Amino acid sequence: MSYVVAFARFWWDFVVGDDWRTAVMVVAAIGATALAARGDVSAWWVMPAAVAGVLYLSLRRATGR
């Protein structure tokens, strides 16, 4: 059982890492891309815009501004 726990902890640390907010924003961006792709909207622009937004918010939070 300890192998299963170690495996789960590895993936939690790998995905969430130091900032759970960034992980939540990435999951939201993937969901927004999926919703846009399901509709009649061209979805190619959603993920690059989300990456820029998540990076901006992450850097802003890290620098304290």
Secondary structure as UniProt FT lines:
FT   HELIX           2..15
FT   TURN            16..18
FT   HELIX           20..38
FT   TURN            39..40
FT   TURN            44..45
FT   HELIX           46..63
//
